[in-house]
Amino acid sequence: MTKSRSFKVRTAEELDSEVRDLLALGLVGRGHEVPEIVYMDYTDEAIKEASALSQLTAHGIRVVWHKQS
């Protein structure tokens, strides 16, 4: 079964914080909780400029975007 997690973010800074928290799980011995897919609900396209997004892909985590109106 594929592990996934959903986020609802409003700003790139908020997304960066969520990504840092998510990746920190591996550092504290909880790497089994790191998902393979992250579903990202957002309203502003600027979210996709978050600096931490490259860290997700570097760890093999796929991002599925869902724009909210």
C-alpha positions, 0 to 999 in steps of 0.5 A: 500500500502506498503511503500518502499525506495531504497538506493544505497550504497558503504560502510558500513559507508554510509549505517549506515548514511542512516539508521540513517537518515531514523530512525530519521524521527520518532524522528522528527514527520515524522514516517509516512515516514519510509518505511516497506521495504528498497531495498538495491543496493550494490557492496561489501558484506562487506555492510552487516556488517553495524552496523545499519542494526540491527536497521532496523530489530528491527523497523520491516523494511525488507531489500531486497538486490540487488547486482550490478555488 
